[in-house]
Amino acid sequence: MTKKLTFPDGFLWGGATAANQCEGAYDADGRGLANVDVVPIGKDRLSIITGHRKMFDFEDGYFYPAKESIDMYHRYKEDIALLGEMGFKTYRLSIAWSRIFPKGDEAEPNEAGLAFYEDLFKECHKHGIEPLVTITHFDCPMHLITEYGGWRNRKMLGFYEKLCRTLFTRYKGLVKYWLTFNEINMILHAPFMGAGLCFEEGENEEQVKYQAAHHELVASAMATKLAHEIDPDNKVGCMLAAGQYYPNTAHPRDYWAAMQEDRSSYFFIDVQARGEYPNYAKKQWERDGIELEMTEEDLTLLKEHTVDFISFSYYASRVASGDPEVNEKTAGNIFASIKNPYLEASEWGWQIDPLGLRITLNAIWDRYQNRCLSLKMGLVLWIGQMKMAMLKTIIVSTTWRLTSRPCVMLSMKMV
């Protein structure tokens, strides 16, 4: 007898996009240039997103997918109607900052950009879809990078606060679920996308990245405070690019290496969910000669305005080794790791680990005991396998029982 597997009532089944992945119309209706607009496919992509090759405008000989993308800016009504037909209950999308403030430091917002998102959110509700909005998804007005240096500059806090105040005020009643930064830990791996950072010769890159991370963490706490003040019904979350590290062997040095790798990512949620910097991070900075500039007001904001929920994306688990001779890597993405011999791989070299989703979700719950949302899973060819693993390994039942509300969200990102 075949057992029918179903989601419980209230389960948030949905999809996810980012403005730079779908909107196109990069210069329409007053929109300004953003960092993600000038990230090309192909040559120099990695050196650009890591901040080692400066590209502040379009150059000949490159293909820039974000310029046109799938033109959702002009076709969002039919796109959202299709999501409604698919039975989606939620849709995670992001705001293009430079559509609201083209340069980022203007006194007044661009009304055309505000009107676009207002209509988009109304269209979502028309089809019974709850919007979940990422304020910044690898998106920074180019002017804020060339003029201020991106998130290395503390002035970004004021520009971001103005953006948040504008969004929370304009869309009160239309949007109640917000994410402050997409995959905030990617600032360590793709700093140009994550924080608009470009590095100078001989600069201490880790110092710059962690200082920028501090500014983003404080900005996130400011946004959480502001969101609750403007509308007490608002719920604000953080987001991590997750995927648990497994030790390569049972050797203690491999277990230690895996724990250190996990800490480098969980550090961000430690601050956003617990409200303070973990001691292990402070000790690591001390060993590395990193000294962050922060104020008592910063620390108070972080302590008093933690997030309402935790969210994460999951593509694959990873493997760590303390042995420098072990170096056979997966093709992967920015998060390439040591190959796991027990896992299959896609044609792109990404290893496939559906049980790893359960392991990651449980690890996050055990660490924080806060509401968890799985916001994004990659590798469309294997999404069915992931969904089945979720059901068979009782992720839904476990999370439903441990949290105060139905709070698991599954969404697909087409790769």
matplotlib code that plots the C-alpha trace (Angstrom):
import matplotlib.pyplot as plt

x = [0.0, 1.4, 1.4, 0.4, 2.8, 1.3, 2.3, 0.3, -2.1, -0.3, 2.9, 4.5, 5.3, 6.8, 9.5, 12.3, 14.0, 16.3, 15.8, 19.1, 18.2, 14.8, 13.9, 16.2, 15.3, 18.6, 18.1, 14.3, 12.3, 15.2, 16.9, 20.6, 23.5, 24.2, 27.1, 25.3, 24.6, 28.3, 29.0, 29.6, 29.2, 32.5, 35.9, 36.9, 33.7, 35.4, 38.0, 35.2, 32.9, 35.9, 36.9, 40.2, 39.2, 37.5, 34.6, 32.4, 30.7, 30.0, 33.0, 33.3, 33.8, 31.6, 28.1, 26.1, 23.0, 21.4, 20.9, 17.9, 17.5, 13.9, 12.4, 10.1, 10.0, 7.6, 6.1, 5.6, 1.8, 1.8, 4.7, 2.9, -0.3, 1.7, 3.0, -0.6, -1.5, 1.2, -0.3, 2.4, 1.5, 4.6, 7.1, 10.5, 11.8, 14.2, 14.2, 16.6, 18.1, 19.0, 15.4, 14.4, 17.4, 19.3, 22.6, 21.8, 22.5, 19.6, 17.3, 14.1, 13.3, 12.4, 8.6, 8.6, 10.5, 8.3, 5.1, 6.5, 7.0, 3.7, 1.9, 3.9, 3.0, -0.7, -0.5, 0.9, -2.0, -4.5, -3.3, -3.2, 0.6, 2.4, 5.4, 8.6, 11.0, 14.8, 15.9, 19.4, 20.2, 23.8, 22.6, 24.3, 24.0, 27.3, 27.6, 27.8, 30.8, 32.7, 32.0, 32.1, 33.8, 30.7, 30.0, 33.6, 32.2, 30.1, 28.1, 26.3, 24.3, 22.5, 21.8, 20.5, 18.3, 16.7, 16.0, 14.4, 12.3, 11.1, 10.2, 8.6, 6.5, 5.4, 4.5, 3.0, 0.1, 1.4, 4.6, 5.1, 8.0, 11.4, 15.0, 17.7, 20.5, 20.7, 23.2, 25.1, 28.1, 28.9, 30.6, 33.6, 33.5, 32.1, 32.8, 32.0, 28.5, 28.0, 29.2, 30.4, 34.0, 37.1, 40.5, 43.7, 47.1, 48.5, 45.3, 44.3, 41.3, 40.1, 40.1, 38.1, 35.6, 34.9, 34.6, 32.0, 30.3, 30.0, 28.4, 25.9, 25.1, 24.5, 22.4, 20.3, 19.7, 18.7, 16.3, 14.7, 14.2, 12.7, 10.4, 8.9, 8.4, 6.6, 4.5, 4.5, 3.2, 6.4, 8.7, 12.4, 14.8, 18.4, 19.7, 22.7, 24.2, 24.2, 25.3, 26.8, 30.5, 31.3, 34.7, 36.6, 37.5, 37.1, 40.4, 40.1, 41.9, 39.2, 36.4, 38.1, 38.5, 34.8, 33.8, 35.9, 34.4, 30.9, 31.8, 32.9, 29.3, 27.3, 29.2, 26.8, 23.6, 25.3, 25.3, 21.8, 20.0, 21.9, 22.7, 26.5, 29.8, 30.8, 34.1, 35.6, 35.3, 37.0, 39.8, 40.3, 40.4, 43.0, 45.1, 44.8, 45.5, 42.0, 40.7, 37.1, 35.8, 32.6, 30.7, 28.8, 25.7, 26.4, 26.6, 23.4, 21.6, 22.8, 21.8, 18.3, 17.2, 17.7, 15.9, 12.4, 13.4, 16.4, 16.4, 19.0, 19.7, 20.9, 22.7, 24.9, 26.8, 30.5, 33.6, 36.6, 40.0, 42.8, 45.3, 46.7, 47.5, 43.8, 42.8, 40.6, 37.8, 34.3, 33.6, 30.9, 30.5, 32.2, 31.7, 33.7, 34.9, 36.6, 34.8, 32.5, 32.9, 29.5, 27.6, 26.7, 27.3, 25.4, 26.7, 28.1, 30.1, 27.8, 27.4, 23.9, 23.0, 19.2, 19.8, 22.2, 19.2, 17.8, 21.1, 21.6, 18.1, 18.5, 22.0, 20.5, 17.6, 19.9, 22.1, 19.5, 16.1, 14.6, 12.1, 13.7, 12.9, 14.6, 14.4, 16.2, 17.5, 19.5, 20.0, 16.6, 17.3, 17.4, 14.6, 12.3, 14.8, 15.2, 11.5, 11.1, 14.0, 12.3, 9.1, 10.7, 13.1, 10.2, 11.7, 8.3, 7.0, 10.1, 10.1, 6.4, 6.6, 9.5, 8.4, 5.5, 4.0, 4.2, 7.5, 9.2, 9.3, 10.5, 11.4, 13.2, 15.9, 16.4, 20.1]
y = [0.0, 3.4, 6.1, 9.5, 12.2, 15.7, 19.0, 20.1, 23.0, 26.3, 25.0, 27.8, 26.3, 28.8, 30.0, 32.5, 35.0, 38.0, 41.4, 41.0, 37.5, 38.2, 41.9, 43.1, 46.7, 47.8, 51.5, 51.7, 54.4, 56.0, 52.9, 53.4, 51.1, 48.4, 46.1, 43.0, 44.7, 44.5, 41.0, 39.0, 35.4, 33.7, 35.3, 37.4, 36.6, 35.1, 37.8, 40.5, 39.0, 38.5, 42.1, 41.6, 42.9, 46.3, 46.6, 49.6, 49.8, 47.7, 46.8, 45.4, 41.7, 40.6, 39.3, 40.8, 38.6, 41.0, 43.8, 42.0, 38.8, 37.4, 40.9, 40.4, 44.2, 44.3, 40.8, 40.4, 40.1, 37.1, 35.6, 35.9, 34.5, 31.4, 31.2, 31.3, 28.5, 26.4, 26.8, 28.8, 30.3, 32.5, 34.2, 35.4, 38.3, 41.2, 44.9, 46.5, 49.2, 51.4, 51.3, 53.0, 55.2, 55.2, 56.5, 55.3, 58.7, 60.8, 62.7, 61.4, 58.0, 57.3, 57.1, 54.9, 52.2, 52.4, 52.2, 49.1, 47.1, 48.3, 46.9, 43.7, 43.1, 43.8, 41.3, 38.7, 39.1, 39.0, 35.4, 34.4, 34.7, 36.1, 38.1, 37.6, 40.4, 40.5, 44.1, 43.5, 40.5, 41.0, 44.5, 47.8, 51.0, 51.5, 55.1, 53.9, 51.7, 54.2, 57.2, 55.5, 52.2, 50.1, 48.5, 49.2, 52.7, 53.4, 55.9, 52.9, 52.5, 55.8, 55.0, 51.6, 52.9, 55.4, 52.6, 50.5, 53.3, 54.0, 50.4, 49.7, 52.8, 52.5, 48.8, 48.6, 46.2, 44.7, 43.0, 41.7, 39.2, 40.8, 39.6, 42.1, 40.6, 37.6, 35.0, 37.4, 35.1, 35.4, 38.6, 36.4, 34.6, 37.0, 40.4, 42.6, 41.0, 40.7, 44.2, 46.1, 45.6, 46.0, 45.6, 47.6, 46.1, 44.9, 45.6, 43.3, 41.8, 39.9, 43.2, 44.9, 42.0, 41.7, 45.5, 45.5, 42.5, 44.4, 47.3, 45.0, 43.3, 46.6, 47.7, 44.5, 45.2, 48.8, 47.5, 45.0, 47.8, 50.1, 47.4, 46.7, 50.4, 51.1, 47.9, 45.6, 42.8, 42.9, 39.8, 40.3, 37.5, 36.8, 34.4, 32.2, 30.2, 27.0, 23.4, 21.4, 20.4, 16.7, 15.7, 13.8, 11.0, 10.2, 11.8, 14.5, 17.1, 16.6, 17.0, 20.2, 21.5, 20.8, 22.7, 25.7, 25.8, 25.7, 28.4, 30.8, 30.7, 30.4, 33.4, 35.7, 34.1, 33.9, 37.7, 38.2, 35.6, 35.7, 39.4, 39.4, 38.4, 34.9, 34.5, 32.2, 35.0, 37.5, 35.1, 34.4, 38.1, 38.5, 35.8, 37.3, 40.9, 42.1, 45.1, 46.2, 49.6, 49.4, 51.5, 50.7, 51.9, 49.2, 46.5, 47.6, 47.5, 44.0, 42.9, 44.4, 43.8, 40.2, 38.6, 37.1, 34.1, 32.4, 31.4, 29.6, 28.4, 24.9, 23.5, 20.7, 19.5, 20.0, 18.1, 19.5, 18.0, 19.0, 17.2, 19.6, 16.6, 16.0, 18.3, 16.6, 19.2, 19.2, 21.4, 23.1, 26.8, 29.4, 26.8, 24.0, 21.5, 18.2, 15.4, 13.1, 9.6, 8.6, 11.2, 11.4, 14.6, 16.5, 17.1, 20.4, 18.7, 19.7, 16.8, 15.7, 15.2, 15.4, 14.1, 16.9, 19.3, 17.5, 17.6, 21.3, 22.1, 20.2, 21.7, 25.2, 24.4, 22.7, 25.8, 28.6, 27.1, 29.8, 29.7, 28.2, 28.6, 26.8, 29.5, 28.1, 24.9, 24.6, 22.0, 21.7, 18.2, 16.9, 19.0, 16.1, 14.0, 16.9, 17.2, 13.4, 13.5, 16.3, 14.2, 10.9, 12.2, 14.0, 17.4, 19.0, 17.1, 17.8, 21.5, 21.8, 20.3, 22.4, 25.8, 28.0, 28.2, 26.5, 27.9, 25.7, 27.1, 25.2, 27.0, 26.2, 28.1, 27.0, 26.6]
z = [0.0, -1.0, 1.7, 0.5, 1.7, 2.2, 3.7, 6.8, 6.7, 6.8, 5.2, 3.2, -0.2, -2.6, -4.9, -4.8, -7.0, -6.7, -8.4, -10.3, -11.4, -12.9, -13.3, -16.1, -17.1, -15.5, -16.5, -16.8, -15.0, -13.2, -11.9, -11.2, -11.8, -9.2, -8.5, -9.7, -13.0, -13.9, -12.8, -16.0, -17.0, -18.0, -17.8, -14.8, -13.0, -9.9, -9.6, -9.8, -7.2, -4.8, -5.2, -6.9, -10.3, -10.4, -12.8, -12.1, -15.5, -18.6, -20.7, -24.2, -24.5, -21.6, -21.2, -18.4, -17.7, -15.2, -17.8, -19.4, -17.3, -17.9, -18.0, -15.0, -14.6, -17.6, -17.2, -13.4, -13.7, -15.9, -13.9, -10.6, -12.1, -13.1, -9.5, -8.3, -10.8, -9.3, -5.8, -4.3, -0.9, -0.7, -3.0, -1.8, -3.9, -3.4, -3.8, -6.2, -4.0, -7.0, -8.2, -5.0, -4.5, -7.9, -6.4, -2.8, -1.1, -2.4, -0.1, -1.7, -3.3, -6.9, -7.0, -10.1, -8.3, -5.2, -7.4, -9.2, -6.0, -4.6, -7.6, -7.5, -3.9, -4.6, -7.5, -5.1, -2.6, -5.5, -6.2, -2.5, -2.3, 0.8, -0.2, 1.7, 0.8, 1.0, 1.4, 0.0, -2.2, -3.4, -4.4, -3.8, -5.9, -7.7, -6.6, -3.0, -4.0, -6.1, -3.8, -0.3, -0.7, -0.1, 3.3, 4.6, 5.2, 8.3, 6.3, 4.7, 7.9, 7.3, 3.6, 4.5, 7.3, 4.9, 2.5, 5.2, 6.6, 3.1, 2.5, 5.8, 5.6, 2.0, 2.2, 5.6, 5.4, 2.1, 3.4, 6.9, 6.3, 5.7, 5.4, 5.9, 3.9, 1.6, 2.6, 4.8, 5.3, 1.6, 2.4, 3.3, 0.0, -2.6, -1.0, -4.0, -4.3, -0.6, 0.5, -2.6, -1.6, -3.8, -2.4, -2.9, -3.2, 0.1, 2.0, 4.9, 3.2, 6.3, 8.3, 5.6, 5.3, 9.0, 9.4, 6.6, 8.2, 11.4, 9.6, 8.0, 11.3, 12.9, 9.9, 10.3, 14.0, 13.1, 10.4, 12.9, 15.4, 12.8, 11.3, 14.7, 15.5, 12.2, 12.2, 15.2, 12.9, 10.9, 11.2, 10.4, 9.7, 8.8, 6.1, 5.8, 2.9, 4.9, 4.5, 7.3, 7.2, 7.7, 9.0, 6.2, 8.6, 12.3, 13.1, 15.7, 13.5, 10.7, 13.3, 14.5, 10.9, 10.2, 13.4, 12.5, 9.0, 10.5, 13.0, 10.2, 8.8, 12.1, 13.4, 11.6, 13.0, 16.5, 16.4, 14.8, 16.9, 20.1, 20.1, 20.7, 19.2, 20.2, 22.1, 19.5, 16.9, 19.2, 19.9, 16.1, 15.4, 18.1, 16.6, 13.1, 14.2, 13.3, 15.2, 14.5, 15.1, 17.0, 19.5, 22.6, 20.8, 18.1, 20.8, 22.4, 19.1, 18.4, 21.9, 22.0, 18.4, 17.5, 14.5, 14.7, 12.6, 11.0, 7.3, 5.1, 1.7, 1.1, -2.0, -0.5, 2.5, 2.6, 3.9, 5.8, 6.6, 8.8, 6.6, 4.0, 1.7, 1.3, -1.6, -4.1, -4.4, -5.8, -8.8, -6.8, -6.6, -4.4, -1.6, -3.3, -0.7, -0.4, -2.3, -0.4, -1.8, -0.5, -2.6, -6.2, -8.2, -10.8, -14.2, -12.9, -10.1, -7.2, -4.8, -4.0, -0.3, 0.5, 4.0, 4.5, 4.4, 7.5, 9.2, 8.5, 9.7, 12.9, 13.5, 13.2, 15.5, 18.1, 18.1, 18.2, 19.0, 16.9, 14.1, 11.0, 7.3, 4.4, 1.8, -1.2, -2.6, -5.8, -8.5, -10.2, -11.5, -8.0, -6.4, -6.4, -4.5, -2.0, -1.5, -1.0, 1.5, 3.4, 3.7, 4.4, 7.1, 8.9, 8.6, 8.5, 11.5, 13.5, 12.8, 13.2, 16.7, 17.9, 16.8, 17.8, 14.3, 10.9, 9.7, 7.1, 3.7, 0.7, -2.5, -5.7, -7.4, -11.0, -11.7]

ax = plt.figure().add_subplot(projection="3d")
ax.plot(x, y, z, "-o")
ax.set_aspect("equal")
plt.show()
